[in-house]
Amino acid sequence: MPKIKYIEHNGKEHIVDVPLGWSVMEGAVKNMIPGIDADCGGACACATCHVYVDPAWTEKLPAKEDMEETMLDFAQDLEATSRLSCQIKVTRELDGFTVRLPKSQH
């Protein structure tokens, strides 16, 4: 099972096993990691699962689809590596994947 690292805005790290096929958001919610609320439940209808992808991983992810781009407009403190974690599916290739959580979502 791939390990995903979530880093809270204060630097606290959580490394959890996330099943293949789950989203990065689901991994956070099911492991009670603070900073990802997922108000819409993963339907890409809000921005409460906003994360910053570690730059080493940005090129390894599929491109954002139009709906994700639209929803990111509602997120605070956007950065070049901002993504919605509900739109990132966990694959074997994402073992070690790292995201930081925005301060605005703590």
Helices and strands as residue ranges (DSSP letters): E 3-7, E 13-17, H 24-30, E 50-53, G 55-60, H 66-72, E 82-84, G 85-87, G 92-94, E 97-100, G 103-105
